[in-house]
Amino acid sequence: MNKTQLIDALSTRYEGNRKQAQHALESVLDTITREVARGEKVAITGFGSFEKRVREARWVRNPRTGDRIKAKKTA
């Protein structure tokens, strides 16, 4: 299920109001994104948990060309 399909499914709970469903979903996603960016862990029982992780620099392969490139450290 992608974001559009999720909005469509939620709109049935908002009496078919797609705009309200989209606003509700985007508010939840925005809140999760902001908290994780601040370094907080977000755990929603029965759904999942989200946390910021540091990934060290590493060698990766470009799937189109097959070339190996060095990916930078990310957080």
C-alpha positions as CSV (number, residue, x, y, z in Angstrom):
1,M,0.0,0.0,0.0
2,N,1.4,3.4,-0.9
3,K,0.6,6.8,0.5
4,T,-2.2,7.5,-2.0
5,Q,-3.9,4.2,-1.2
6,L,-3.5,4.8,2.5
7,I,-5.2,8.2,2.1
8,D,-8.0,6.6,0.1
9,A,-8.5,4.0,2.8
10,L,-8.5,6.7,5.6
11,S,-11.0,8.8,3.7
12,T,-13.7,6.3,4.4
13,R,-13.3,7.1,8.1
14,Y,-13.7,10.8,7.3
15,E,-17.0,10.3,5.5
16,G,-15.3,10.3,2.2
17,N,-13.4,13.5,2.8
18,R,-10.1,12.9,1.1
19,K,-8.6,16.3,2.1
20,Q,-9.1,15.6,5.8
21,A,-7.7,12.1,5.5
22,Q,-4.6,13.5,3.7
23,H,-4.2,16.2,6.3
24,A,-4.4,13.7,9.2
25,L,-1.9,11.3,7.6
26,E,0.6,14.1,6.7
27,S,0.3,15.4,10.3
28,V,1.2,12.1,11.7
29,L,4.1,11.5,9.3
30,D,5.4,15.0,9.8
31,T,5.4,14.6,13.6
32,I,7.2,11.3,13.4
33,T,9.8,12.8,11.0
34,R,10.5,15.8,13.2
35,E,10.9,13.7,16.3
36,V,13.3,11.2,14.7
37,A,15.3,14.1,13.2
38,R,15.7,15.5,16.7
39,G,17.1,12.1,17.8
40,E,14.0,10.9,19.6
41,K,12.7,7.3,19.2
42,V,9.0,7.1,18.2
43,A,7.3,3.8,19.1
44,I,3.6,3.1,18.2
45,T,2.4,-0.1,19.7
46,G,1.1,-2.5,17.2
47,F,2.5,-0.5,14.3
48,G,6.3,0.0,14.6
49,S,9.1,2.1,15.9
50,F,11.3,4.7,14.3
51,E,14.7,5.9,15.3
52,K,17.6,7.7,13.8
53,R,20.6,5.5,13.0
54,V,24.2,6.5,12.0
55,R,25.6,4.6,9.0
56,E,29.3,4.7,8.6
57,A,30.9,5.5,5.2
58,R,30.9,2.4,3.1
59,W,31.4,1.0,-0.4
60,V,28.2,0.6,-2.4
61,R,27.3,-0.4,-6.0
62,N,25.4,1.7,-8.4
63,P,22.6,-0.6,-9.6
64,R,22.5,0.9,-13.1
65,T,26.2,0.9,-13.9
66,G,27.6,-1.7,-11.5
67,D,30.3,0.8,-10.5
68,R,31.5,0.8,-6.9
69,I,31.4,4.2,-5.2
70,K,32.0,5.3,-1.6
71,A,28.9,6.4,0.2
72,K,29.3,9.1,2.9
73,K,28.5,8.6,6.6
74,T,24.9,9.4,7.2
75,A,22.6,9.9,10.2
